[in-house]
Amino acid sequence: MYTLKPISNRVKKMRNKYRETQPEICIARYKLITEFYMENPDITGSMKRAKNFKNICENIPVRIDEDEVIVGAQSSKYRACALYPENAIDWLIDEVESRYISTRDIDPYILSEEDREYILSTGDFWMKECMSAKTDAYIPDGYFKHCGNGITFFGPKGQSASPVGHFCANYKNAINKGFGAIKAEADSYIKDMEDNGIFGETIDKYNFYRSISIVSEGMIILTKRYAQLAQNQAKTTTDPKRKKELEAMADSLNWVMDNPCRSFQDTIQTLFMYQTCMCLDACMHGISFGRVDQYLIDYYEADIANGTITPEQGQELMDLFYLKVAEMNKPWSYGATQSNPGYTSGQLMTMGGIKEDGTDASNAVTYMMLQASGRLLLHDPPQALRIHKDTPAELWEAALETTKIAGGVPTFENDDLIIPALMSRGLSLESARNYCLIGCVEPAGCGDEWPACGGTGTETYWNMANALWLGINNGKNPMGFFGMPPSEESCGLETGYLYEMNTFEDVLEAFKKQTEFFVKWHASSINSFEYVARQVLPLPVVSATMEGCLEKGMDVMYGGAKYNSTGIAGVGIGNVADSLAMIKHLVYDEKICTSRELYDALKSNWEGHEKLQEYIIYKAPHYGNGDKEIDKYARWASDVFANAVNSCTGPRGRFSAGLYPVTTNIIFGKLTAATPDGRFAGEPLADGISPVQQMEKNGPTGVLLSVANIDQSKYPNGTLLNMKFHPSAMKGEEGVIKLTNLIKTYFGMGGMEMQINIISSDVLTDAQENPDDYKNLIVRVAGFSAYFVELHIDGQNDLIRRTELAI
């Protein structure tokens, strides 16, 4: 039976510090970038970003905390966050001025009065300088008459408050080449151009290579500053053991980033330092680590073989690495925090799967990663386990025991479906076999693709339920949308009203037209954002390693990566499937009510139509129970959405459809009127591809039969299936076998991803009432896990409402 190993005293102490420290805001980075931008208005594009980054590397405070071995930070204080005014500033000014950022009920941050005054005194500069303000000017004119549609997050202003984010850099280049070699390669291109003439479009390449040279030098400078600090601490410490440790750290830090790694410790340090540098360069938004067990295994095995480290020392280094990642966080606006609560940052790690030759890739480091998650009870970093037909039984057991303990960590990803799906968007077989998961559940190339999984990074999600509403309401949104009141004018296509539709085919056609129309506008608005973002916020630190960029002489934001795509994620497929089936059943087949009666019931939020609502909820069939007549509408509606998304193109390449919500299903639910599935206005939409909460009555097999009707091969941007089991059904060896067979069965049916909560609603309710007793209770929310007590009350209630399943 799988068992957890003991935690070292050092790790235990640092883990306690992590849980006991409330996050703060550190303005060190904010000051540096504000002063640099104010003093250098003449520099633009990649050169501006490169020189800004080098300035940060030269001047950001460096710290090595007590007992640390793996170092690097965005901030001068432990668990403090950096600020990124170059992305967006209006929300920050509002929450800092009102002091709400320190008092809000989810993810509050301590902010000193002195730092508050500095932010407020400089905020006006960023209001026009930030990317969000510049993006607003480029949203297509034709879109504005469609604002307030409730389908997309694009509004009349305040677009793109985050960078593109959601990618995996090529960490193997950082580990195996080092930035000394990368700088030398860039310098050689520069010299060649200077010798032969910088003609035609080569000026773009010339400035790109200059930016790569500058950021590579910056990363080396920053790392050597840490080395000097370690040397200084070694000189002053009176503890001989710590002195030796600090001297070893200084040796590693003087070597790594500049040169290829030599050891397991070098490799972990490089991983974290490069991650730190990418976060210092741009907003920490779903920057995922990729296949960590594949990067580390050769170095780990070599160190074990030559006696440099013991397995216990190796596990401690892994634990310390995880705690450093967990320490990192980023502030969001209160509204955005409701979608990503719990100080989560989406720095996802992938393990397992197959190698490029098709053989099993699991190794000793895979199990070390699971040990770190299970023993430390961390919701960050999130973990994803790739599954294939030859996944070892002992890995299944280790992963499932971990997910029981650590609240849905790891998720389970189906190689047999994801690899062909990625190939369908252009990846080679070898690259697809080397895929990793990004942010939440989004598959992408590992170090060779710029997937932009979340589109702009802010306007990621697409409300499928409101597409149906506009379809049956002549293009009008009956609810307000982020401060915009309902309008009597059509903001979508004028497809008629439900009570005017003589056949069910008219309903289907109306939904299809609105879907295609608003997918077009969503993709067009993302493309407008990319036009601005690539000029204002190129990403040379990422581009320095990404496969394709040095070869092309092109930043990732311009399409420099070997592969490129852009994601759009649909939300509420369960509601749409049930609603379409219910309209057909009630109006056109059984004639239980007229189309006018159903329309009036929806407009009145079921008031005066309680018997009809009761029939829908308790007597009519629902998606999630293996009913083919209902489930075919999940297939039909998801095909309509996927086909619309996958047919779009952007400046770098094609778009890619996804079905996952984070917790946007709750926010979108608040912005969606009553739906024909019996849902009240304002209630959460269905989560991922899961059925509507509490509508699954035939157990997990009924759920799987239903969700497998969705052709998930059309969703290379990822799908998400949440399942919640009562602990009594999952005990011991028998529970592991049950869960293993359940996931295998689903994957054999064409499922892409599954994530699991093994917890009772009674426990969650008690945790809501007695949070001090459940500080370390981790739950799987959507594409991320979080400490339950740190979730917004609406998110807690949504988890409690999910159906408890048994096998």
C-alpha positions in Angstrom: 0.0 0.0 0.0 1.2 3.5 -0.9 2.6 5.4 2.1 3.8 8.9 2.7 7.4 9.5 3.9 8.2 11.6 6.9 8.8 15.4 6.4 12.1 16.8 7.5 12.0 19.3 10.4 13.2 22.1 8.0 10.4 21.4 5.6 7.8 21.2 8.4 9.0 24.6 9.8 8.8 26.3 6.3 5.4 24.8 5.6 4.1 26.2 8.8 5.5 29.6 7.9 3.7 29.4 4.6 0.3 28.7 6.1 0.7 31.2 8.9 1.9 34.2 6.8 -0.7 36.5 5.3 0.3 37.7 1.8 1.4 41.3 1.4 2.0 43.6 -1.5 5.6 44.5 -2.3 6.0 47.6 -4.5 9.7 47.0 -5.2 9.0 45.9 -8.8 6.3 48.6 -9.2 8.8 51.3 -8.3 11.5 50.0 -10.6 9.2 49.8 -13.6 7.5 53.1 -12.9 10.8 55.0 -12.8 12.2 53.2 -15.8 9.1 53.9 -17.9 9.0 57.5 -16.8 12.7 58.0 -17.6 12.7 56.1 -20.9 9.7 57.2 -23.0 11.8 57.1 -26.1 12.4 53.3 -26.0 9.7 51.0 -27.4 8.9 47.4 -28.1 11.1 44.5 -27.3 14.1 46.7 -26.5 12.0 48.6 -23.9 10.9 45.4 -22.2 14.4 43.9 -22.3 16.1 46.9 -20.8 13.3 47.2 -18.2 13.8 43.6 -17.3 17.6 44.0 -16.9 17.0 47.0 -14.7 14.8 44.9 -12.5 17.4 42.1 -12.3 20.1 44.6 -11.3 18.0 46.4 -8.6 15.2 44.2 -7.3 15.9 43.3 -3.6 17.3 39.8 -3.2 16.8 37.7 -0.1 17.7 34.3 1.2 15.4 33.3 4.1 16.3 31.2 7.0 16.8 27.5 6.0 16.2 28.2 2.3 18.2 26.1 -0.2 16.3 26.9 -3.4 16.1 30.7 -3.8 14.5 33.4 -5.9 11.7 35.9 -5.3 9.6 38.6 -6.9 9.4 40.5 -3.6 11.4 41.8 -0.7 9.2 40.0 1.9 8.2 36.4 2.3 4.9 35.5 0.5 4.5 39.1 -0.8 3.4 39.7 -4.4 4.7 42.0 -7.1 2.6 44.5 -9.1 2.3 44.7 -12.8 1.0 48.2 -13.8 2.0 47.8 -17.4 -0.9 45.4 -17.8 -3.8 47.2 -16.1 -4.1 49.7 -13.2 -7.6 50.9 -12.8 -8.8 48.1 -10.6 -5.7 48.4 -8.4 -6.2 52.2 -7.9 -9.8 51.6 -7.0 -9.0 48.9 -4.4 -5.9 50.6 -3.0 -7.7 54.0 -2.7 -10.6 52.4 -0.9 -8.3 50.1 1.1 -10.6 47.3 0.0 -7.6 45.2 -1.2 -6.7 44.7 2.4 -10.2 44.1 3.8 -12.0 42.1 1.1 -13.4 38.7 2.1 -11.2 36.6 -0.3 -7.5 37.0 -0.9 -6.8 40.2 1.0 -3.3 41.7 0.9 -1.5 43.7 3.6 -0.3 47.1 2.2 1.7 49.6 4.1 0.5 53.2 4.2 3.7 54.4 2.6 3.4 52.0 -0.3 -0.3 52.9 -0.7 0.6 56.6 -1.1 3.3 55.8 -3.7 0.8 53.7 -5.8 -1.8 56.4 -5.7 0.7 59.2 -6.6 1.9 57.3 -9.7 -1.3 55.7 -10.8 -2.3 58.4 -13.3 0.8 57.7 -15.3 -0.2 54.1 -15.8 -3.8 54.8 -16.6 -2.8 55.8 -20.2 0.5 53.8 -20.4 -0.9 50.4 -19.5 -1.7 47.8 -22.1 -5.4 47.6 -21.2 -5.9 51.3 -22.0 -4.2 50.9 -25.3 -6.2 47.7 -26.1 -9.4 49.6 -25.6 -8.6 51.9 -28.5 -8.2 48.9 -30.9 -11.4 46.9 -30.2 -13.2 46.8 -33.6 -15.7 49.6 -33.9 -18.4 47.2 -35.1 -18.3 45.3 -31.8 -19.6 48.1 -29.6 -23.2 47.8 -30.7 -23.0 44.2 -29.5 -21.6 45.0 -26.0 -23.7 43.8 -23.1 -24.4 40.5 -24.8 -23.5 38.5 -21.7 -21.8 35.9 -23.8 -18.2 37.2 -23.9 -16.4 39.2 -21.2 -15.5 41.9 -23.8 -17.2 45.1 -22.8 -17.0 48.7 -24.0 -13.8 49.4 -22.0 -11.3 47.9 -19.5 -10.2 45.0 -21.8 -7.3 42.8 -21.2 -6.3 43.4 -17.6 -3.8 40.5 -17.8 -1.1 39.5 -20.3 -1.7 36.5 -22.6 -0.1 34.1 -20.1 -0.8 30.4 -20.0 2.3 28.9 -21.6 5.2 26.6 -20.9 8.7 28.0 -21.8 11.5 25.6 -22.9 13.0 24.9 -19.5 15.2 22.2 -21.0 17.1 24.9 -22.9 17.7 26.8 -19.7 18.9 23.6 -18.0 20.9 22.0 -20.7 22.3 25.1 -22.6 22.3 27.9 -20.1 21.8 31.6 -20.9 25.5 32.2 -21.5 25.2 30.0 -24.6 21.8 31.6 -25.5 23.3 35.1 -25.2 26.3 34.0 -27.3 24.0 32.7 -30.0 22.0 35.9 -30.1 25.2 38.0 -30.1 26.5 36.0 -33.1 23.3 36.8 -35.1 23.8 40.5 -34.1 27.4 40.6 -35.3 26.5 38.8 -38.5 23.8 41.4 -39.3 26.1 44.3 -38.4 28.8 42.9 -40.6 26.5 42.2 -43.6 24.1 45.1 -43.3 20.8 45.4 -41.4 18.6 45.5 -44.5 14.9 45.1 -45.1 12.9 43.4 -42.4 16.1 42.2 -40.7 15.9 45.2 -38.5 13.1 43.4 -36.6 15.3 40.4 -36.1 18.2 42.6 -35.2 16.3 44.2 -32.3 14.8 40.9 -31.3 18.3 39.4 -30.9 19.5 42.5 -29.0 16.6 41.9 -26.6 17.5 38.3 -26.1 21.1 39.2 -25.4 20.0 41.8 -22.8 17.6 39.6 -20.9 20.0 36.7 -20.9 22.6 39.0 -19.3 20.0 40.2 -16.8 19.1 36.7 -15.7 22.8 35.9 -15.1 23.3 39.1 -13.2 20.3 38.4 -10.9 21.5 34.9 -10.1 25.0 36.0 -9.3 23.5 38.6 -6.9 21.9 35.7 -5.1 25.3 33.9 -5.1 27.0 36.9 -3.5 24.3 37.0 -0.9 24.8 33.4 -0.1 28.5 33.9 0.2 28.0 36.9 2.6 25.6 34.8 4.8 28.1 31.9 4.8 30.8 34.3 6.2 28.6 35.5 9.0 26.8 32.4 10.1 28.0 30.6 13.2 26.3 27.3 12.3 28.9 25.1 10.5 26.2 23.0 8.8 24.5 26.0 7.4 27.8 27.6 6.4 28.6 24.5 4.3 25.1 24.6 2.8 25.3 28.3 1.9 28.7 27.8 0.3 27.2 25.0 -1.8 24.3 27.3 -2.7 26.8 30.0 -3.7 28.7 27.6 -5.9 25.5 26.5 -7.6 24.2 30.1 -8.1 27.5 31.3 -9.5 27.2 28.5 -12.1 23.6 28.1 -13.0 21.7 30.2 -15.6 25.0 31.1 -17.1 26.1 27.4 -17.8 24.5 24.0 -18.3 23.4 22.3 -15.1 25.6 19.8 -13.3 23.5 18.4 -10.6 20.0 17.8 -9.3 20.2 20.9 -7.1 21.5 23.0 -10.0 18.5 21.8 -12.1 15.9 22.6 -9.5 17.5 26.0 -8.8 17.5 26.8 -12.6 13.9 25.8 -12.9 12.8 28.1 -10.1 15.2 31.0 -11.0 14.0 31.0 -14.6 10.4 30.9 -13.4 11.1 33.8 -11.1 12.6 35.8 -14.0 9.6 35.2 -16.3 7.4 36.3 -13.4 9.5 39.4 -12.9 9.3 40.2 -16.6 5.6 39.9 -17.0 2.5 39.2 -14.9 2.5 35.7 -13.3 -0.5 34.3 -15.2 -0.6 30.5 -15.7 3.2 30.2 -16.4 3.4 26.5 -16.2 6.4 24.3 -15.5 5.7 21.5 -17.9 7.2 18.0 -17.5 9.2 18.5 -14.4 9.9 14.8 -13.9 11.4 14.6 -17.4 13.7 17.6 -16.8 15.0 16.3 -13.5 15.4 12.5 -13.7 18.8 12.2 -15.4 20.4 14.6 -12.9 18.7 12.9 -10.0 19.8 9.4 -11.0 23.3 10.6 -11.7 23.6 12.2 -8.2 22.2 9.1 -6.5 24.6 6.9 -8.4 27.7 8.9 -7.5 26.6 9.5 -3.9 26.2 13.3 -4.2 22.8 13.0 -2.6 20.6 10.5 -0.8 16.9 9.8 -1.7 16.0 11.6 1.5 18.0 14.7 0.5 16.5 14.6 -3.0 13.0 14.6 -1.6 13.8 17.5 0.7 15.0 19.5 -2.2 11.8 18.7 -4.0 9.7 19.7 -1.0 11.6 23.0 -0.7 11.1 23.7 -4.4 7.3 23.1 -4.0 7.2 25.5 -1.0 9.0 28.2 -3.1 6.4 27.8 -5.8 3.6 27.9 -3.3 5.0 31.1 -1.8 4.5 33.0 -5.1 1.1 34.7 -5.7 -0.3 37.5 -7.7 -3.1 40.0 -6.8 -6.2 40.1 -8.9 -9.1 42.5 -8.8 -11.9 41.3 -6.5 -14.1 40.4 -9.5 -11.3 38.3 -11.1 -10.4 36.8 -7.7 -13.9 35.2 -7.6 -12.8 33.1 -10.6 -9.4 32.3 -9.2 -9.6 32.4 -5.4 -7.2 31.0 -2.8 -4.1 32.9 -3.9 -3.8 30.6 -6.8 -1.3 31.3 -9.7 -1.7 28.4 -12.1 2.0 27.3 -12.1 1.0 23.8 -13.2 3.4 20.9 -13.2 3.0 17.8 -15.4 4.2 14.3 -14.7 4.0 10.8 -16.2 2.8 10.1 -19.7 4.9 8.7 -22.5 8.2 9.6 -24.0 8.7 10.8 -27.6 9.3 7.1 -28.5 6.0 6.1 -27.0 7.3 4.2 -23.9 6.3 5.0 -20.4 7.9 8.1 -19.0 7.2 7.7 -15.3 10.3 7.6 -13.0 11.5 8.2 -9.5 10.9 11.9 -9.7 7.3 11.4 -10.6 6.7 9.7 -7.2 8.7 12.4 -5.5 6.4 15.0 -6.9 3.3 13.1 -5.6 5.0 12.7 -2.2 5.5 16.5 -2.1 1.9 17.2 -2.9 0.5 14.5 -0.5 2.7 15.3 2.5 2.8 19.1 2.3 -0.9 19.5 1.6 -0.3 22.4 -0.9 -2.9 23.5 -3.4 -0.1 25.2 -5.3 1.7 24.1 -7.4 -1.2 22.3 -9.2 -0.3 18.9 -10.6 -1.4 16.9 -13.7 -0.7 13.2 -14.3 -0.7 12.0 -17.9 -2.3 8.6 -18.2 -1.7 6.0 -21.0 -2.4 2.3 -21.5 0.9 1.3 -19.9 0.7 3.5 -16.8 2.1 1.4 -14.0 -0.3 0.1 -11.3 1.9 1.5 -8.6 1.6 5.0 -10.1 -2.2 4.7 -10.3 -2.2 3.9 -6.6 0.2 6.7 -5.6 -1.8 9.3 -7.6 -5.2 8.2 -6.3 -4.0 8.1 -2.7 -2.6 11.6 -3.2 -5.8 12.9 -4.7 -7.7 11.6 -1.7 -5.5 13.5 0.6 -4.7 16.6 -1.4 -8.1 17.5 -2.8 -8.0 16.7 -6.5 -4.2 16.8 -6.9 -3.3 15.5 -9.4 -5.7 15.7 -12.2 -5.8 12.8 -14.7 -5.1 13.4 -18.4 -5.7 11.0 -21.3 -2.7 10.7 -23.6 -4.6 8.5 -26.1 -7.0 11.4 -26.8 -4.9 14.5 -26.2 -2.0 13.5 -28.4 -4.2 13.1 -31.6 -6.1 16.3 -30.6 -2.9 18.3 -30.5 -1.7 16.8 -33.8 -5.0 18.0 -35.3 -3.9 21.6 -34.6 -0.5 21.1 -36.2 1.9 19.6 -33.7 4.1 16.7 -34.8 3.8 13.3 -33.3 7.0 13.8 -31.2 5.9 17.2 -30.0 2.4 16.0 -29.2 3.8 13.1 -27.2 5.8 15.6 -25.2 2.8 17.8 -24.4 2.2 19.3 -21.0 -0.8 20.9 -19.2 -1.1 24.6 -18.9 -2.7 26.7 -16.1 -5.7 24.5 -15.4 -6.4 21.7 -17.9 -5.2 23.1 -21.2 -2.9 20.7 -23.2 -0.1 22.3 -25.2 3.4 21.7 -26.6 6.1 21.7 -23.9 8.5 24.5 -24.7 7.7 24.7 -28.4 4.2 26.1 -28.6 2.7 29.5 -27.8 -0.8 28.3 -27.1 -2.4 31.5 -25.6 -4.8 29.1 -23.9 -6.9 31.8 -22.3 -7.0 34.2 -25.3 -6.3 37.6 -23.9 -5.7 36.2 -20.4 -8.8 38.0 -19.1 -11.6 37.6 -21.6 -11.1 33.9 -21.8 -14.6 32.4 -21.3 -17.7 32.2 -23.4 -21.2 31.9 -21.9 -23.0 29.2 -23.9 -26.2 29.6 -21.9 -26.6 33.2 -22.8 -26.0 32.3 -26.5 -29.2 30.2 -26.2 -31.0 33.1 -24.4 -30.1 35.5 -27.2 -31.2 32.9 -29.7 -34.8 32.7 -28.2 -35.0 36.4 -27.2 -34.4 38.0 -30.6 -30.8 38.8 -29.8 -31.6 40.6 -26.5 -29.8 39.9 -23.2 -32.5 39.9 -20.5 -29.9 40.5 -17.8 -27.4 43.4 -17.2 -23.8 42.8 -17.9 -21.1 44.3 -15.6 -22.8 47.6 -15.0 -24.7 47.7 -18.3 -28.4 47.5 -17.7 -30.7 45.3 -19.9 -31.5 47.0 -23.2 -34.6 46.8 -25.4 -32.2 46.9 -28.4 -30.9 43.7 -29.8 -27.2 43.2 -29.1 -27.1 40.0 -31.1 -28.7 38.7 -34.2 -32.4 39.1 -34.5 -33.3 35.4 -34.5 -36.9 35.8 -33.2 -38.5 34.9 -29.9 -39.2 31.4 -28.6 -42.9 31.9 -28.9 -42.5 32.7 -32.6 -40.6 29.5 -33.4 -42.9 26.9 -35.0 -40.4 24.0 -34.9 -37.6 22.9 -32.7 -35.3 23.2 -35.6 -35.9 26.9 -35.4 -34.6 26.9 -31.9 -31.5 25.0 -32.9 -30.8 27.3 -35.8 -31.2 30.4 -33.5 -28.6 29.0 -31.1 -26.3 28.1 -33.9 -26.5 31.5 -35.5 -25.8 33.3 -32.2 -22.9 31.0 -31.4 -21.2 31.5 -34.7 -21.8 35.2 -34.6 -20.3 35.8 -31.1 -17.4 33.3 -31.5 -16.5 35.4 -34.5 -16.6 38.6 -32.5 -14.8 37.0 -29.5 -11.9 35.8 -31.8 -11.8 39.2 -33.6 -11.5 41.0 -30.3 -8.7 38.7 -29.2 -6.9 39.3 -32.5 -7.2 43.1 -31.9 -5.6 42.6 -28.4 -2.7 40.6 -29.9 -2.0 43.4 -32.4 -1.5 45.8 -29.4 0.1 43.3 -27.0 2.9 42.2 -29.3 4.0 45.8 -29.7 3.4 46.9 -26.1 4.4 43.8 -24.1 6.6 41.4 -26.1 8.2 38.7 -24.0 11.9 38.3 -24.7 12.5 36.3 -21.4 10.2 33.6 -22.6 11.4 33.9 -26.2 15.0 33.3 -25.2 14.3 29.5 -24.7 11.1 28.8 -26.7 11.8 26.5 -29.6 11.5 28.4 -32.9 12.1 32.0 -31.6 15.9 32.2 -32.0 15.7 30.3 -35.3 13.1 32.7 -36.7 14.5 35.8 -34.9 11.0 36.5 -33.6 9.3 37.0 -30.2 6.6 34.6 -29.1 4.0 37.3 -29.3 4.7 37.7 -33.0 4.5 34.0 -33.7 8.1 33.0 -33.1 7.3 29.7 -31.4 7.4 26.6 -33.5 3.7 26.0 -33.0 1.0 28.6 -32.3 -2.7 28.6 -31.3 -5.2 30.6 -29.3 -7.9 29.2 -26.9 -11.5 30.1 -26.2 -13.3 28.2 -23.4 -17.1 27.5 -23.4 -19.0 27.5 -20.1 -22.4 25.9 -19.4 -22.7 23.0 -21.8 -24.7 21.1 -19.2 -27.3 23.8 -19.0 -27.5 24.1 -22.8 -27.9 20.4 -23.3 -30.7 20.2 -20.7 -32.3 23.4 -21.9 -32.5 22.3 -25.6 -33.8 18.9 -24.6 -36.4 20.5 -22.3 -37.7 22.9 -24.9 -38.2 20.0 -27.3 -39.8 17.8 -24.6 -42.1 20.4 -23.1 -43.1 22.4 -26.2 -42.8 20.3 -29.3 -43.0 16.7 -28.2 -45.2 16.3 -25.1 -46.9 19.7 -25.4 -46.8 20.1 -21.6 -46.7 23.9 -22.1 -46.8 26.3 -25.0 -43.7 28.1 -26.2 -45.2 31.3 -24.9 -45.8 29.8 -21.4 -42.2 28.6 -21.2 -40.9 31.9 -22.4 -43.0 33.8 -19.8 -41.9 31.4 -17.1 -38.2 32.2 -17.9 -38.8 35.9 -18.0 -40.6 35.8 -14.7 -37.8 33.7 -13.1 -40.4 30.9 -12.6 -42.7 33.0 -10.5 -46.2 31.9 -11.1 -44.9 28.8 -12.9 -43.6 26.8 -10.0 -45.4 23.5 -11.1 -43.7 23.7 -14.5 -40.3 24.3 -12.8 -41.0 21.4 -10.4 -41.8 19.1 -13.3 -38.6 20.0 -15.1 -36.4 19.5 -12.1 -37.9 16.4 -10.6 -39.7 14.5 -13.4 -38.2 15.3 -16.7 -35.0 13.6 -18.0 -31.6 15.4 -17.6 -28.1 15.3 -19.1 -25.8 13.2 -16.9 -27.9 10.1 -16.6 -27.0 8.2 -19.8 -30.2 9.2 -21.6 -29.2 9.2 -25.3 -32.2 11.4 -26.3 -30.9 14.1 -23.9 -27.2 13.6 -24.4 -27.4 14.1 -28.1 -27.9 17.8 -27.5 -24.7 18.0 -25.5 -23.0 16.5 -28.6 -24.8 18.8 -31.0 -24.3 22.1 -29.1 -20.6 21.3 -28.3 -20.0 20.5 -31.9 -21.5 23.9 -33.0 -19.3 25.7 -30.5 -16.1 23.7 -31.3 -16.6 24.0 -35.1 -17.0 27.8 -34.8 -13.9 28.2 -32.6 -11.7 25.9 -34.5 -12.5 27.6 -37.8 -11.1 30.9 -36.6 -7.6 32.1 -37.2 -5.4 34.7 -35.5 -2.2 36.5 -36.5 -0.1 33.6 -35.2 -2.3 30.6 -36.2 -5.6 28.8 -35.5 -7.9 29.0 -32.6 -8.6 26.0 -30.4 -11.8 25.2 -28.5 -12.0 24.3 -24.8 -14.7 23.5 -22.3 -13.6 24.5 -18.8 -14.7 27.3 -16.4 -12.2 27.8 -13.5 -15.1 29.2 -11.4 -16.5 31.4 -14.1 -19.6 29.2 -14.1 -20.5 31.0 -10.9 -19.9 34.5 -12.2 -21.6 33.8 -15.5 -24.5 32.3 -13.6 -25.0 35.6 -11.9 -25.2 37.2 -15.3 -27.6 34.7 -16.8 -31.4 34.7 -16.5 -33.5 31.7 -15.7 -32.9 28.8 -18.1 -35.3 26.1 -19.5 -33.5 23.4 -17.4 -35.3 24.8 -14.3 -32.4 26.9 -13.1 -33.2 30.2 -11.4 -31.7 33.5 -12.6 -28.3 34.1 -10.9 -27.6 30.5 -10.0 -24.3 29.0 -11.1 -24.0 27.4 -14.5 -22.9 23.8 -14.8 -19.2 23.2 -14.1 -17.0 22.2 -17.0 -18.6 19.4 -19.0 -20.3 18.1 -15.9 -24.1 17.8 -15.6 -26.1 20.5 -13.9 -25.5 20.2 -10.1 -27.6 17.5 -8.5 -29.3 16.5 -11.7 -27.3 13.2 -12.1 -29.3 10.4 -10.6 -27.8 7.3 -12.1 -24.4 7.4 -10.4 -21.0 7.9 -12.0 -21.7 5.5 -14.9 -24.6 7.6 -16.0 -22.4 10.7 -15.8 -19.7 9.1 -18.0 -22.2 7.8 -20.5 -23.5 11.3 -20.9 -20.3 13.4 -21.0 -18.7 10.8 -23.4 -21.2 11.9 -26.0 -19.2 15.2 -26.4 -16.6 14.7 -29.1 -13.6 15.8 -26.9 -11.2 15.3 -29.8 -12.6 18.7 -31.1 -11.4 20.4 -27.9 -7.6 20.5 -28.0 -7.7 23.5 -25.7 -9.0 21.1 -23.0 -12.1 19.8 -21.3 -12.8 19.5 -17.6 -14.9 16.9 -15.8 -15.3 17.2 -12.0 -16.6 14.3 -10.0 -17.3 14.2 -6.3 -17.3 10.9 -4.3 -18.3 10.2 -0.8 -15.2 8.9 1.2 -17.1 5.8 2.3 -17.0 4.5 -1.3 -13.3 5.0 -1.8 -11.6 3.4 1.2 -8.4 1.3 1.0 -7.2 -0.9 -1.9 -10.8 -1.6 -3.1 -11.3 2.2 -3.5 -8.1 2.6 -5.6 -9.2 -0.3 -7.9 -12.7 1.3 -8.3 -11.3 4.7 -9.2 -8.7 3.3 -11.5 -11.2 1.3 -13.4 -13.6 4.3 -13.5 -11.0 6.6 -15.1 -9.8 3.9 -17.5 -13.3 3.3 -18.6 -14.0 7.0 -19.2 -10.8 7.4 -21.1 -11.6 4.4 -23.2 -14.9 6.1 -24.1 -13.1 9.2 -25.4 -12.8 11.3 -22.2 -10.0 13.8 -22.1 -9.6 14.7 -18.4 -11.0 13.9 -15.0 -10.5 15.5 -11.6 -11.9 14.1 -8.4 -13.0 15.3 -4.9 -13.3 12.6 -2.3 -15.2 14.3 0.4 -18.7 14.5 1.8 -21.0 17.6 1.7 -21.4 17.2 5.5 -17.7 17.9 5.9 -17.8 20.8 3.6 -20.7 22.3 5.4 -19.0 21.9 8.8 -15.9 23.5 7.3 -17.9 26.5 6.2 -19.3 26.9 9.7 -16.1 26.1 11.5 -13.2 27.3 9.3 -10.6 27.3 12.0 -11.0 23.5 12.2 -10.3 23.0 8.5 -7.5 25.3 7.6 -5.6 22.7 5.6 -8.7 21.2 3.8 -7.9 21.2 0.1 -10.7 20.8 -2.5 -10.7 20.6 -6.2 -12.6 23.6 -7.5 -12.4 23.5 -11.2 -9.1 23.7 -13.1 -7.4 24.4 -9.8 -7.5 23.3 -6.1 -7.7 25.6 -3.1 -8.0 25.6 0.6 -11.8 25.4 1.1 -11.9 28.0 3.8 -10.2 30.6 1.5 -12.9 30.3 -1.2 -15.6 32.8 -1.8 -18.9 31.8 -0.1 -20.5 31.2 -3.6 -17.6 28.9 -4.5 -18.0 27.0 -1.3 -21.8 26.6 -1.9 -21.2 25.4 -5.4 -18.9 22.7 -4.1 -21.4 21.6 -1.4 -24.2 21.5 -4.1 -22.3 19.0 -6.3 -23.7 15.6 -6.3 -22.0 13.0 -4.1 -21.4 9.9 -6.2 -20.8 6.3 -5.2 -19.5 3.2 -7.0 
